[in-house]
Amino acid sequence: MTDAKRAEHVARDTILKLLSDEEIAKVSTAEAASELTEGGEYLDFEHLDQGVQRAKAAAKITIGHVLPRSAVCDETWSKIIAQLAR
């Protein structure tokens, strides 16, 4: 595993540890959905360096690799954003 991939994996795990059990359940439910709502904010775990993104109507998003903002509470989302800023 390259250093970049290792760092990305650590960042993803760190973010997931910030989620409550209820939020993890919501993320799992969101992963079962086929698409995000247009304009909805999300993080792409494969491209965390791009930060918060907004879903576009024509964009192809792999749902299993994203964390929709709608799946977590505002407090958790703020913690995640702070973690990404480090």
N, CA, C and O atoms as a Maestro MAE file, in Angstrom:
{
 s_m_m2io_version
 :::
 2.0.0
}

f_m_ct {
 s_m_title
 :::
 protein
 m_atom[344] {
  # First column is atom index #
  i_m_mmod_type
  r_m_x_coord
  r_m_y_coord
  r_m_z_coord
  i_m_residue_number
  s_m_chain_name
  s_m_pdb_residue_name
  s_m_pdb_atom_name
  i_m_atomic_number
  :::
  1 25 0.853 -1.176 0.000 1 A "MET " " N  " 7
  2 3 0.000 0.000 0.000 1 A "MET " " CA " 6
  3 2 0.901 1.241 0.000 1 A "MET " " C  " 6
  4 15 1.836 1.342 0.794 1 A "MET " " O  " 8
  5 25 0.604 2.175 -0.898 2 A "THR " " N  " 7
  6 3 1.388 3.406 -0.968 2 A "THR " " CA " 6
  7 2 1.086 4.301 0.221 2 A "THR " " C  " 6
  8 15 0.068 4.139 0.894 2 A "THR " " O  " 8
  9 25 1.985 5.251 0.473 3 A "ASP " " N  " 7
  10 3 1.772 6.189 1.581 3 A "ASP " " CA " 6
  11 2 0.493 6.991 1.388 3 A "ASP " " C  " 6
  12 15 -0.230 7.243 2.352 3 A "ASP " " O  " 8
  13 25 0.207 7.394 0.155 4 A "ALA " " N  " 7
  14 3 -1.006 8.176 -0.117 4 A "ALA " " CA " 6
  15 2 -2.253 7.348 0.160 4 A "ALA " " C  " 6
  16 15 -3.205 7.841 0.765 4 A "ALA " " O  " 8
  17 25 -2.252 6.103 -0.276 5 A "LYS " " N  " 7
  18 3 -3.408 5.224 -0.040 5 A "LYS " " CA " 6
  19 2 -3.566 4.939 1.453 5 A "LYS " " C  " 6
  20 15 -4.685 4.888 1.963 5 A "LYS " " O  " 8
  21 25 -2.444 4.755 2.150 6 A "ARG " " N  " 7
  22 3 -2.492 4.502 3.589 6 A "ARG " " CA " 6
  23 2 -3.085 5.712 4.310 6 A "ARG " " C  " 6
  24 15 -3.928 5.556 5.193 6 A "ARG " " O  " 8
  25 25 -2.650 6.910 3.938 7 A "ALA " " N  " 7
  26 3 -3.162 8.137 4.559 7 A "ALA " " CA " 6
  27 2 -4.650 8.295 4.274 7 A "ALA " " C  " 6
  28 15 -5.408 8.704 5.154 7 A "ALA " " O  " 8
  29 25 -5.077 7.976 3.056 8 A "GLU " " N  " 7
  30 3 -6.497 8.062 2.697 8 A "GLU " " CA " 6
  31 2 -7.314 7.071 3.511 8 A "GLU " " C  " 6
  32 15 -8.411 7.394 3.966 8 A "GLU " " O  " 8
  33 25 -6.787 5.872 3.695 9 A "HIS " " N  " 7
  34 3 -7.471 4.849 4.478 9 A "HIS " " CA " 6
  35 2 -7.608 5.288 5.938 9 A "HIS " " C  " 6
  36 15 -8.668 5.120 6.542 9 A "HIS " " O  " 8
  37 25 -6.541 5.847 6.501 10 A "VAL " " N  " 7
  38 3 -6.566 6.324 7.884 10 A "VAL " " CA " 6
  39 2 -7.582 7.450 8.020 10 A "VAL " " C  " 6
  40 15 -8.340 7.486 8.988 10 A "VAL " " O  " 8
  41 25 -7.604 8.381 7.048 11 A "ALA " " N  " 7
  42 3 -8.558 9.489 7.091 11 A "ALA " " CA " 6
  43 2 -9.990 8.969 7.043 11 A "ALA " " C  " 6
  44 15 -10.846 9.448 7.786 11 A "ALA " " O  " 8
  45 25 -10.254 8.012 6.194 12 A "ARG " " N  " 7
  46 3 -11.607 7.441 6.097 12 A "ARG " " CA " 6
  47 2 -12.006 6.786 7.415 12 A "ARG " " C  " 6
  48 15 -13.110 7.007 7.913 12 A "ARG " " O  " 8
  49 25 -11.105 5.980 7.980 13 A "ASP " " N  " 7
  50 3 -11.413 5.316 9.247 13 A "ASP " " CA " 6
  51 2 -11.639 6.331 10.363 13 A "ASP " " C  " 6
  52 15 -12.532 6.154 11.191 13 A "ASP " " O  " 8
  53 25 -10.843 7.384 10.388 14 A "THR " " N  " 7
  54 3 -10.989 8.428 11.400 14 A "THR " " CA " 6
  55 2 -12.352 9.090 11.286 14 A "THR " " C  " 6
  56 15 -13.004 9.346 12.298 14 A "THR " " O  " 8
  57 25 -12.783 9.367 10.078 15 A "ILE " " N  " 7
  58 3 -14.091 9.985 9.852 15 A "ILE " " CA " 6
  59 2 -15.207 9.043 10.295 15 A "ILE " " C  " 6
  60 15 -16.146 9.466 10.969 15 A "ILE " " O  " 8
  61 25 -15.111 7.788 9.925 16 A "LEU " " N  " 7
  62 3 -16.158 6.831 10.284 16 A "LEU " " CA " 6
  63 2 -16.272 6.648 11.791 16 A "LEU " " C  " 6
  64 15 -17.360 6.372 12.295 16 A "LEU " " O  " 8
  65 25 -15.173 6.795 12.515 17 A "LYS " " N  " 7
  66 3 -15.209 6.665 13.974 17 A "LYS " " CA " 6
  67 2 -15.941 7.827 14.637 17 A "LYS " " C  " 6
  68 15 -16.322 7.723 15.803 17 A "LYS " " O  " 8
  69 25 -16.144 8.930 13.922 18 A "LEU " " N  " 7
  70 3 -16.873 10.073 14.462 18 A "LEU " " CA " 6
  71 2 -18.385 9.862 14.426 18 A "LEU " " C  " 6
  72 15 -19.126 10.601 15.074 18 A "LEU " " O  " 8
  73 25 -18.846 8.867 13.680 19 A "LEU " " N  " 7
  74 3 -20.279 8.630 13.516 19 A "LEU " " CA " 6
  75 2 -20.863 7.830 14.681 19 A "LEU " " C  " 6
  76 15 -20.230 6.916 15.211 19 A "LEU " " O  " 8
  77 25 -22.078 8.198 15.062 20 A "SER " " N  " 7
  78 3 -22.809 7.431 16.078 20 A "SER " " CA " 6
  79 2 -23.371 6.165 15.422 20 A "SER " " C  " 6
  80 15 -23.338 6.021 14.200 20 A "SER " " O  " 8
  81 25 -23.880 5.262 16.239 21 A "ASP " " N  " 7
  82 3 -24.492 4.038 15.709 21 A "ASP " " CA " 6
  83 2 -25.659 4.379 14.783 21 A "ASP " " C  " 6
  84 15 -25.829 3.765 13.730 21 A "ASP " " O  " 8
  85 25 -26.454 5.358 15.184 22 A "GLU " " N  " 7
  86 3 -27.600 5.773 14.373 22 A "GLU " " CA " 6
  87 2 -27.131 6.322 13.020 22 A "GLU " " C  " 6
  88 15 -27.737 6.033 11.988 22 A "GLU " " O  " 8
  89 25 -26.063 7.103 13.026 23 A "GLU " " N  " 7
  90 3 -25.541 7.674 11.776 23 A "GLU " " CA " 6
  91 2 -24.959 6.586 10.885 23 A "GLU " " C  " 6
  92 15 -25.096 6.642 9.663 23 A "GLU " " O  " 8
  93 25 -24.318 5.609 11.484 24 A "ILE " " N  " 7
  94 3 -23.790 4.493 10.696 24 A "ILE " " CA " 6
  95 2 -24.935 3.762 10.006 24 A "ILE " " C  " 6
  96 15 -24.810 3.363 8.849 24 A "ILE " " O  " 8
  97 25 -26.038 3.587 10.706 25 A "ALA " " N  " 7
  98 3 -27.214 2.943 10.118 25 A "ALA " " CA " 6
  99 2 -27.746 3.772 8.942 25 A "ALA " " C  " 6
  100 15 -28.120 3.218 7.908 25 A "ALA " " O  " 8
  101 25 -27.779 5.104 9.104 26 A "LYS " " N  " 7
  102 3 -28.243 5.973 8.019 26 A "LYS " " CA " 6
  103 2 -27.318 5.890 6.811 26 A "LYS " " C  " 6
  104 15 -27.780 5.879 5.669 26 A "LYS " " O  " 8
  105 25 -26.010 5.831 7.063 27 A "VAL " " N  " 7
  106 3 -25.041 5.718 5.967 27 A "VAL " " CA " 6
  107 2 -25.262 4.402 5.236 27 A "VAL " " C  " 6
  108 15 -25.221 4.356 4.007 27 A "VAL " " O  " 8
  109 25 -25.493 3.339 5.983 28 A "SER " " N  " 7
  110 3 -25.752 2.041 5.363 28 A "SER " " CA " 6
  111 2 -27.000 2.083 4.499 28 A "SER " " C  " 6
  112 15 -27.024 1.514 3.408 28 A "SER " " O  " 8
  113 25 -28.040 2.756 4.985 29 A "THR " " N  " 7
  114 3 -29.272 2.911 4.209 29 A "THR " " CA " 6
  115 2 -29.007 3.750 2.962 29 A "THR " " C  " 6
  116 15 -29.518 3.441 1.886 29 A "THR " " O  " 8
  117 25 -28.216 4.803 3.101 30 A "ALA " " N  " 7
  118 3 -27.894 5.663 1.957 30 A "ALA " " CA " 6
  119 2 -27.102 4.892 0.910 30 A "ALA " " C  " 6
  120 15 -27.261 5.128 -0.288 30 A "ALA " " O  " 8
  121 25 -26.247 3.967 1.357 31 A "GLU " " N  " 7
  122 3 -25.473 3.165 0.409 31 A "GLU " " CA " 6
  123 2 -26.372 2.260 -0.419 31 A "GLU " " C  " 6
  124 15 -26.011 1.885 -1.535 31 A "GLU " " O  " 8
  125 25 -27.534 1.905 0.110 32 A "ALA " " N  " 7
  126 3 -28.463 1.054 -0.619 32 A "ALA " " CA " 6
  127 2 -29.226 1.853 -1.682 32 A "ALA " " C  " 6
  128 15 -29.791 1.277 -2.611 32 A "ALA " " O  " 8
  129 25 -29.237 3.175 -1.539 33 A "ALA " " N  " 7
  130 3 -29.914 4.023 -2.523 33 A "ALA " " CA " 6
  131 2 -29.078 4.061 -3.805 33 A "ALA " " C  " 6
  132 15 -27.877 3.789 -3.783 33 A "ALA " " O  " 8
  133 25 -29.714 4.394 -4.898 34 A "SER " " N  " 7
  134 3 -28.998 4.388 -6.175 34 A "SER " " CA " 6
  135 2 -28.371 5.726 -6.522 34 A "SER " " C  " 6
  136 15 -27.501 5.785 -7.390 34 A "SER " " O  " 8
  137 25 -28.791 6.807 -5.866 35 A "GLU " " N  " 7
  138 3 -28.217 8.110 -6.193 35 A "GLU " " CA " 6
  139 2 -28.430 9.100 -5.056 35 A "GLU " " C  " 6
  140 15 -29.246 8.884 -4.159 35 A "GLU " " O  " 8
  141 25 -27.674 10.189 -5.121 36 A "LEU " " N  " 7
  142 3 -27.824 11.271 -4.160 36 A "LEU " " CA " 6
  143 2 -28.794 12.293 -4.712 36 A "LEU " " C  " 6
  144 15 -28.969 12.401 -5.926 36 A "LEU " " O  " 8
  145 25 -29.419 13.038 -3.831 37 A "THR " " N  " 7
  146 3 -30.298 14.122 -4.250 37 A "THR " " CA " 6
  147 2 -29.457 15.232 -4.861 37 A "THR " " C  " 6
  148 15 -28.414 15.595 -4.318 37 A "THR " " O  " 8
  149 25 -29.901 15.766 -5.977 38 A "GLU " " N  " 7
  150 3 -29.161 16.844 -6.638 38 A "GLU " " CA " 6
  151 2 -28.955 18.002 -5.662 38 A "GLU " " C  " 6
  152 15 -29.890 18.444 -4.995 38 A "GLU " " O  " 8
  153 25 -27.717 18.481 -5.593 39 A "GLY " " N  " 7
  154 3 -27.367 19.581 -4.703 39 A "GLY " " CA " 6
  155 2 -26.975 19.138 -3.304 39 A "GLY " " C  " 6
  156 15 -26.468 19.939 -2.520 39 A "GLY " " O  " 8
  157 25 -27.202 17.874 -2.985 40 A "GLY " " N  " 7
  158 3 -26.853 17.357 -1.667 40 A "GLY " " CA " 6
  159 2 -25.350 17.292 -1.464 40 A "GLY " " C  " 6
  160 15 -24.612 16.898 -2.366 40 A "GLY " " O  " 8
  161 25 -24.899 17.679 -0.280 41 A "GLU " " N  " 7
  162 3 -23.473 17.640 0.024 41 A "GLU " " CA " 6
  163 2 -23.060 16.225 0.406 41 A "GLU " " C  " 6
  164 15 -23.838 15.461 0.979 41 A "GLU " " O  " 8
  165 25 -21.815 15.896 0.074 42 A "TYR " " N  " 7
  166 3 -21.274 14.587 0.414 42 A "TYR " " CA " 6
  167 2 -19.753 14.629 0.407 42 A "TYR " " C  " 6
  168 15 -19.139 15.549 -0.134 42 A "TYR " " O  " 8
  169 25 -19.166 13.615 1.017 43 A "LEU " " N  " 7
  170 3 -17.723 13.391 0.934 43 A "LEU " " CA " 6
  171 2 -17.513 12.113 0.146 43 A "LEU " " C  " 6
  172 15 -18.205 11.119 0.365 43 A "LEU " " O  " 8
  173 25 -16.569 12.141 -0.761 44 A "ASP " " N  " 7
  174 3 -16.201 10.951 -1.515 44 A "ASP " " CA " 6
  175 2 -14.961 10.368 -0.848 44 A "ASP " " C  " 6
  176 15 -13.895 10.982 -0.876 44 A "ASP " " O  " 8
  177 25 -15.092 9.186 -0.249 45 A "PHE " " N  " 7
  178 3 -13.976 8.590 0.469 45 A "PHE " " CA " 6
  179 2 -12.787 8.289 -0.436 45 A "PHE " " C  " 6
  180 15 -11.662 8.164 0.048 45 A "PHE " " O  " 8
  181 25 -13.015 8.172 -1.721 46 A "GLU " " N  " 7
  182 3 -11.904 7.929 -2.647 46 A "GLU " " CA " 6
  183 2 -11.223 9.226 -3.067 46 A "GLU " " C  " 6
  184 15 -10.157 9.197 -3.682 46 A "GLU " " O  " 8
  185 25 -11.835 10.366 -2.738 47 A "HIS " " N  " 7
  186 3 -11.277 11.671 -3.112 47 A "HIS " " CA " 6
  187 2 -11.472 12.672 -1.983 47 A "HIS " " C  " 6
  188 15 -11.997 13.764 -2.200 47 A "HIS " " O  " 8
  189 25 -11.049 12.302 -0.777 48 A "LEU " " N  " 7
  190 3 -11.210 13.187 0.367 48 A "LEU " " CA " 6
  191 2 -10.478 14.510 0.176 48 A "LEU " " C  " 6
  192 15 -10.854 15.523 0.766 48 A "LEU " " O  " 8
  193 25 -9.433 14.501 -0.648 49 A "ASP " " N  " 7
  194 3 -8.682 15.723 -0.916 49 A "ASP " " CA " 6
  195 2 -9.540 16.778 -1.618 49 A "ASP " " C  " 6
  196 15 -9.181 17.955 -1.626 49 A "ASP " " O  " 8
  197 25 -10.655 16.377 -2.200 50 A "GLN " " N  " 7
  198 3 -11.551 17.322 -2.872 50 A "GLN " " CA " 6
  199 2 -12.541 17.957 -1.899 50 A "GLN " " C  " 6
  200 15 -13.293 18.856 -2.278 50 A "GLN " " O  " 8
  201 25 -12.546 17.494 -0.647 51 A "GLY " " N  " 7
  202 3 -13.408 18.069 0.370 51 A "GLY " " CA " 6
  203 2 -14.883 17.811 0.103 51 A "GLY " " C  " 6
  204 15 -15.253 16.846 -0.567 51 A "GLY " " O  " 8
  205 25 -15.709 18.688 0.638 52 A "VAL " " N  " 7
  206 3 -17.158 18.557 0.490 52 A "VAL " " CA " 6
  207 2 -17.534 18.835 -0.963 52 A "VAL " " C  " 6
  208 15 -17.099 19.823 -1.554 52 A "VAL " " O  " 8
  209 25 -18.346 17.951 -1.522 53 A "GLN " " N  " 7
  210 3 -18.812 18.104 -2.901 53 A "GLN " " CA " 6
  211 2 -20.336 18.183 -2.905 53 A "GLN " " C  " 6
  212 15 -20.993 17.816 -1.931 53 A "GLN " " O  " 8
  213 25 -20.882 18.664 -4.010 54 A "ARG " " N  " 7
  214 3 -22.343 18.724 -4.181 54 A "ARG " " CA " 6
  215 2 -22.725 17.823 -5.358 54 A "ARG " " C  " 6
  216 15 -22.097 17.843 -6.417 54 A "ARG " " O  " 8
  217 25 -23.769 17.040 -5.134 55 A "ALA " " N  " 7
  218 3 -24.243 16.133 -6.173 55 A "ALA " " CA " 6
  219 2 -24.848 16.931 -7.327 55 A "ALA " " C  " 6
  220 15 -25.585 17.896 -7.123 55 A "ALA " " O  " 8
  221 25 -24.522 16.508 -8.522 56 A "LYS " " N  " 7
  222 3 -25.067 17.128 -9.735 56 A "LYS " " CA " 6
  223 2 -25.935 16.107 -10.444 56 A "LYS " " C  " 6
  224 15 -25.717 14.901 -10.324 56 A "LYS " " O  " 8
  225 25 -26.910 16.589 -11.175 57 A "ALA " " N  " 7
  226 3 -27.872 15.712 -11.848 57 A "ALA " " CA " 6
  227 2 -27.182 14.717 -12.773 57 A "ALA " " C  " 6
  228 15 -27.564 13.547 -12.809 57 A "ALA " " O  " 8
  229 25 -26.185 15.154 -13.511 58 A "ALA " " N  " 7
  230 3 -25.561 14.294 -14.506 58 A "ALA " " CA " 6
  231 2 -24.352 13.521 -13.959 58 A "ALA " " C  " 6
  232 15 -23.766 12.709 -14.675 58 A "ALA " " O  " 8
  233 25 -23.985 13.761 -12.726 59 A "ALA " " N  " 7
  234 3 -22.786 13.137 -12.169 59 A "ALA " " CA " 6
  235 2 -23.031 11.676 -11.818 59 A "ALA " " C  " 6
  236 15 -24.089 11.320 -11.299 59 A "ALA " " O  " 8
  237 25 -22.051 10.840 -12.103 60 A "LYS " " N  " 7
  238 3 -22.085 9.416 -11.741 60 A "LYS " " CA " 6
  239 2 -21.309 9.267 -10.442 60 A "LYS " " C  " 6
  240 15 -20.097 9.482 -10.411 60 A "LYS " " O  " 8
  241 25 -22.003 8.900 -9.370 61 A "ILE " " N  " 7
  242 3 -21.383 8.788 -8.053 61 A "ILE " " CA " 6
  243 2 -21.551 7.358 -7.560 61 A "ILE " " C  " 6
  244 15 -22.650 6.804 -7.594 61 A "ILE " " O  " 8
  245 25 -20.455 6.767 -7.101 62 A "THR " " N  " 7
  246 3 -20.517 5.432 -6.532 62 A "THR " " CA " 6
  247 2 -20.959 5.580 -5.088 62 A "THR " " C  " 6
  248 15 -20.168 5.977 -4.232 62 A "THR " " O  " 8
  249 25 -22.206 5.269 -4.812 63 A "ILE " " N  " 7
  250 3 -22.819 5.514 -3.512 63 A "ILE " " CA " 6
  251 2 -22.067 4.829 -2.376 63 A "ILE " " C  " 6
  252 15 -21.953 5.411 -1.297 63 A "ILE " " O  " 8
  253 25 -21.564 3.653 -2.568 64 A "GLY " " N  " 7
  254 3 -20.868 2.933 -1.513 64 A "GLY " " CA " 6
  255 2 -19.583 3.594 -1.060 64 A "GLY " " C  " 6
  256 15 -18.998 3.191 -0.054 64 A "GLY " " O  " 8
  257 25 -19.133 4.615 -1.795 65 A "HIS " " N  " 7
  258 3 -17.877 5.283 -1.475 65 A "HIS " " CA " 6
  259 2 -18.071 6.695 -0.951 65 A "HIS " " C  " 6
  260 15 -17.100 7.437 -0.800 65 A "HIS " " O  " 8
  261 25 -19.304 7.075 -0.672 66 A "VAL " " N  " 7
  262 3 -19.555 8.447 -0.235 66 A "VAL " " CA " 6
  263 2 -20.246 8.482 1.126 66 A "VAL " " C  " 6
  264 15 -20.867 7.515 1.566 66 A "VAL " " O  " 8
  265 25 -20.111 9.633 1.766 67 A "LEU " " N  " 7
  266 3 -20.807 9.904 3.014 67 A "LEU " " CA " 6
  267 2 -21.708 11.102 2.765 67 A "LEU " " C  " 6
  268 15 -21.225 12.234 2.731 67 A "LEU " " O  " 8
  269 25 -23.015 10.878 2.589 68 A "PRO " " N  " 7
  270 3 -23.931 11.999 2.387 68 A "PRO " " CA " 6
  271 2 -24.081 12.805 3.673 68 A "PRO " " C  " 6
  272 15 -24.181 12.235 4.760 68 A "PRO " " O  " 8
  273 25 -24.097 14.114 3.550 69 A "ARG " " N  " 7
  274 3 -24.293 14.957 4.731 69 A "ARG " " CA " 6
  275 2 -25.624 14.629 5.399 69 A "ARG " " C  " 6
  276 15 -25.739 14.696 6.623 69 A "ARG " " O  " 8
  277 25 -26.614 14.281 4.612 70 A "SER " " N  " 7
  278 3 -27.946 13.986 5.153 70 A "SER " " CA " 6
  279 2 -27.954 12.778 6.082 70 A "SER " " C  " 6
  280 15 -28.928 12.574 6.807 70 A "SER " " O  " 8
  281 25 -26.893 11.971 6.080 71 A "ALA " " N  " 7
  282 3 -26.840 10.775 6.918 71 A "ALA " " CA " 6
  283 2 -26.294 11.053 8.313 71 A "ALA " " C  " 6
  284 15 -26.342 10.186 9.185 71 A "ALA " " O  " 8
  285 25 -25.772 12.269 8.526 72 A "VAL " " N  " 7
  286 3 -25.188 12.586 9.832 72 A "VAL " " CA " 6
  287 2 -25.769 13.884 10.376 72 A "VAL " " C  " 6
  288 15 -26.273 14.714 9.620 72 A "VAL " " O  " 8
  289 25 -25.696 14.052 11.696 73 A "CYS " " N  " 7
  290 3 -26.201 15.284 12.312 73 A "CYS " " CA " 6
  291 2 -25.209 16.432 12.068 73 A "CYS " " C  " 6
  292 15 -24.061 16.202 11.687 73 A "CYS " " O  " 8
  293 25 -25.667 17.653 12.291 74 A "ASP " " N  " 7
  294 3 -24.831 18.835 12.064 74 A "ASP " " CA " 6
  295 2 -23.556 18.799 12.896 74 A "ASP " " C  " 6
  296 15 -22.489 19.173 12.411 74 A "ASP " " O  " 8
  297 25 -23.659 18.351 14.145 75 A "GLU " " N  " 7
  298 3 -22.487 18.295 15.023 75 A "GLU " " CA " 6
  299 2 -21.427 17.341 14.467 75 A "GLU " " C  " 6
  300 15 -20.240 17.667 14.452 75 A "GLU " " O  " 8
  301 25 -21.855 16.177 14.017 76 A "THR " " N  " 7
  302 3 -20.911 15.206 13.448 76 A "THR " " CA " 6
  303 2 -20.305 15.745 12.170 76 A "THR " " C  " 6
  304 15 -19.103 15.602 11.944 76 A "THR " " O  " 8
  305 25 -21.128 16.369 11.326 77 A "TRP " " N  " 7
  306 3 -20.620 16.932 10.066 77 A "TRP " " CA " 6
  307 2 -19.542 17.975 10.365 77 A "TRP " " C  " 6
  308 15 -18.523 18.025 9.676 77 A "TRP " " O  " 8
  309 25 -19.756 18.797 11.371 78 A "SER " " N  " 7
  310 3 -18.761 19.811 11.758 78 A "SER " " CA " 6
  311 2 -17.457 19.155 12.212 78 A "SER " " C  " 6
  312 15 -16.371 19.631 11.878 78 A "SER " " O  " 8
  313 25 -17.562 18.071 12.966 79 A "LYS " " N  " 7
  314 3 -16.369 17.342 13.411 79 A "LYS " " CA " 6
  315 2 -15.616 16.755 12.223 79 A "LYS " " C  " 6
  316 15 -14.386 16.772 12.183 79 A "LYS " " O  " 8
  317 25 -16.363 16.239 11.265 80 A "ILE " " N  " 7
  318 3 -15.744 15.663 10.070 80 A "ILE " " CA " 6
  319 2 -15.006 16.740 9.289 80 A "ILE " " C  " 6
  320 15 -13.871 16.530 8.861 80 A "ILE " " O  " 8
  321 25 -15.637 17.884 9.102 81 A "ILE " " N  " 7
  322 3 -15.009 18.988 8.362 81 A "ILE " " CA " 6
  323 2 -13.741 19.445 9.085 81 A "ILE " " C  " 6
  324 15 -12.729 19.735 8.447 81 A "ILE " " O  " 8
  325 25 -13.798 19.508 10.412 82 A "ALA " " N  " 7
  326 3 -12.615 19.887 11.195 82 A "ALA " " CA " 6
  327 2 -11.501 18.849 11.013 82 A "ALA " " C  " 6
  328 15 -10.328 19.210 10.910 82 A "ALA " " O  " 8
  329 25 -11.860 17.581 10.974 83 A "GLN " " N  " 7
  330 3 -10.881 16.518 10.782 83 A "GLN " " CA " 6
  331 2 -10.232 16.647 9.413 83 A "GLN " " C  " 6
  332 15 -9.022 16.454 9.288 83 A "GLN " " O  " 8
  333 25 -10.994 16.964 8.403 84 A "LEU " " N  " 7
  334 3 -10.449 17.106 7.053 84 A "LEU " " CA " 6
  335 2 -9.497 18.309 6.948 84 A "LEU " " C  " 6
  336 15 -8.568 18.305 6.141 84 A "LEU " " O  " 8
  337 25 -9.738 19.318 7.759 85 A "ALA " " N  " 7
  338 3 -8.916 20.517 7.705 85 A "ALA " " CA " 6
  339 2 -7.529 20.314 8.308 85 A "ALA " " C  " 6
  340 15 -6.641 21.145 8.115 85 A "ALA " " O  " 8
  341 25 -7.338 19.222 9.033 86 A "ARG " " N  " 7
  342 3 -6.041 18.953 9.670 86 A "ARG " " CA " 6
  343 2 -4.994 18.590 8.685 86 A "ARG " " C  " 6
  344 15 -3.851 18.336 9.064 86 A "ARG " " O  " 8
  :::
 }
 m_bond[343] {
  # First column is bond index #
  i_m_from
  i_m_to
  i_m_order
  :::
  1 1 2 1
  2 2 3 1
  3 3 4 2
  4 3 5 1
  5 5 6 1
  6 6 7 1
  7 7 8 2
  8 7 9 1
  9 9 10 1
  10 10 11 1
  11 11 12 2
  12 11 13 1
  13 13 14 1
  14 14 15 1
  15 15 16 2
  16 15 17 1
  17 17 18 1
  18 18 19 1
  19 19 20 2
  20 19 21 1
  21 21 22 1
  22 22 23 1
  23 23 24 2
  24 23 25 1
  25 25 26 1
  26 26 27 1
  27 27 28 2
  28 27 29 1
  29 29 30 1
  30 30 31 1
  31 31 32 2
  32 31 33 1
  33 33 34 1
  34 34 35 1
  35 35 36 2
  36 35 37 1
  37 37 38 1
  38 38 39 1
  39 39 40 2
  40 39 41 1
  41 41 42 1
  42 42 43 1
  43 43 44 2
  44 43 45 1
  45 45 46 1
  46 46 47 1
  47 47 48 2
  48 47 49 1
  49 49 50 1
  50 50 51 1
  51 51 52 2
  52 51 53 1
  53 53 54 1
  54 54 55 1
  55 55 56 2
  56 55 57 1
  57 57 58 1
  58 58 59 1
  59 59 60 2
  60 59 61 1
  61 61 62 1
  62 62 63 1
  63 63 64 2
  64 63 65 1
  65 65 66 1
  66 66 67 1
  67 67 68 2
  68 67 69 1
  69 69 70 1
  70 70 71 1
  71 71 72 2
  72 71 73 1
  73 73 74 1
  74 74 75 1
  75 75 76 2
  76 75 77 1
  77 77 78 1
  78 78 79 1
  79 79 80 2
  80 79 81 1
  81 81 82 1
  82 82 83 1
  83 83 84 2
  84 83 85 1
  85 85 86 1
  86 86 87 1
  87 87 88 2
  88 87 89 1
  89 89 90 1
  90 90 91 1
  91 91 92 2
  92 91 93 1
  93 93 94 1
  94 94 95 1
  95 95 96 2
  96 95 97 1
  97 97 98 1
  98 98 99 1
  99 99 100 2
  100 99 101 1
  101 101 102 1
  102 102 103 1
  103 103 104 2
  104 103 105 1
  105 105 106 1
  106 106 107 1
  107 107 108 2
  108 107 109 1
  109 109 110 1
  110 110 111 1
  111 111 112 2
  112 111 113 1
  113 113 114 1
  114 114 115 1
  115 115 116 2
  116 115 117 1
  117 117 118 1
  118 118 119 1
  119 119 120 2
  120 119 121 1
  121 121 122 1
  122 122 123 1
  123 123 124 2
  124 123 125 1
  125 125 126 1
  126 126 127 1
  127 127 128 2
  128 127 129 1
  129 129 130 1
  130 130 131 1
  131 131 132 2
  132 131 133 1
  133 133 134 1
  134 134 135 1
  135 135 136 2
  136 135 137 1
  137 137 138 1
  138 138 139 1
  139 139 140 2
  140 139 141 1
  141 141 142 1
  142 142 143 1
  143 143 144 2
  144 143 145 1
  145 145 146 1
  146 146 147 1
  147 147 148 2
  148 147 149 1
  149 149 150 1
  150 150 151 1
  151 151 152 2
  152 151 153 1
  153 153 154 1
  154 154 155 1
  155 155 156 2
  156 155 157 1
  157 157 158 1
  158 158 159 1
  159 159 160 2
  160 159 161 1
  161 161 162 1
  162 162 163 1
  163 163 164 2
  164 163 165 1
  165 165 166 1
  166 166 167 1
  167 167 168 2
  168 167 169 1
  169 169 170 1
  170 170 171 1
  171 171 172 2
  172 171 173 1
  173 173 174 1
  174 174 175 1
  175 175 176 2
  176 175 177 1
  177 177 178 1
  178 178 179 1
  179 179 180 2
  180 179 181 1
  181 181 182 1
  182 182 183 1
  183 183 184 2
  184 183 185 1
  185 185 186 1
  186 186 187 1
  187 187 188 2
  188 187 189 1
  189 189 190 1
  190 190 191 1
  191 191 192 2
  192 191 193 1
  193 193 194 1
  194 194 195 1
  195 195 196 2
  196 195 197 1
  197 197 198 1
  198 198 199 1
  199 199 200 2
  200 199 201 1
  201 201 202 1
  202 202 203 1
  203 203 204 2
  204 203 205 1
  205 205 206 1
  206 206 207 1
  207 207 208 2
  208 207 209 1
  209 209 210 1
  210 210 211 1
  211 211 212 2
  212 211 213 1
  213 213 214 1
  214 214 215 1
  215 215 216 2
  216 215 217 1
  217 217 218 1
  218 218 219 1
  219 219 220 2
  220 219 221 1
  221 221 222 1
  222 222 223 1
  223 223 224 2
  224 223 225 1
  225 225 226 1
  226 226 227 1
  227 227 228 2
  228 227 229 1
  229 229 230 1
  230 230 231 1
  231 231 232 2
  232 231 233 1
  233 233 234 1
  234 234 235 1
  235 235 236 2
  236 235 237 1
  237 237 238 1
  238 238 239 1
  239 239 240 2
  240 239 241 1
  241 241 242 1
  242 242 243 1
  243 243 244 2
  244 243 245 1
  245 245 246 1
  246 246 247 1
  247 247 248 2
  248 247 249 1
  249 249 250 1
  250 250 251 1
  251 251 252 2
  252 251 253 1
  253 253 254 1
  254 254 255 1
  255 255 256 2
  256 255 257 1
  257 257 258 1
  258 258 259 1
  259 259 260 2
  260 259 261 1
  261 261 262 1
  262 262 263 1
  263 263 264 2
  264 263 265 1
  265 265 266 1
  266 266 267 1
  267 267 268 2
  268 267 269 1
  269 269 270 1
  270 270 271 1
  271 271 272 2
  272 271 273 1
  273 273 274 1
  274 274 275 1
  275 275 276 2
  276 275 277 1
  277 277 278 1
  278 278 279 1
  279 279 280 2
  280 279 281 1
  281 281 282 1
  282 282 283 1
  283 283 284 2
  284 283 285 1
  285 285 286 1
  286 286 287 1
  287 287 288 2
  288 287 289 1
  289 289 290 1
  290 290 291 1
  291 291 292 2
  292 291 293 1
  293 293 294 1
  294 294 295 1
  295 295 296 2
  296 295 297 1
  297 297 298 1
  298 298 299 1
  299 299 300 2
  300 299 301 1
  301 301 302 1
  302 302 303 1
  303 303 304 2
  304 303 305 1
  305 305 306 1
  306 306 307 1
  307 307 308 2
  308 307 309 1
  309 309 310 1
  310 310 311 1
  311 311 312 2
  312 311 313 1
  313 313 314 1
  314 314 315 1
  315 315 316 2
  316 315 317 1
  317 317 318 1
  318 318 319 1
  319 319 320 2
  320 319 321 1
  321 321 322 1
  322 322 323 1
  323 323 324 2
  324 323 325 1
  325 325 326 1
  326 326 327 1
  327 327 328 2
  328 327 329 1
  329 329 330 1
  330 330 331 1
  331 331 332 2
  332 331 333 1
  333 333 334 1
  334 334 335 1
  335 335 336 2
  336 335 337 1
  337 337 338 1
  338 338 339 1
  339 339 340 2
  340 339 341 1
  341 341 342 1
  342 342 343 1
  343 343 344 2
  :::
 }
}
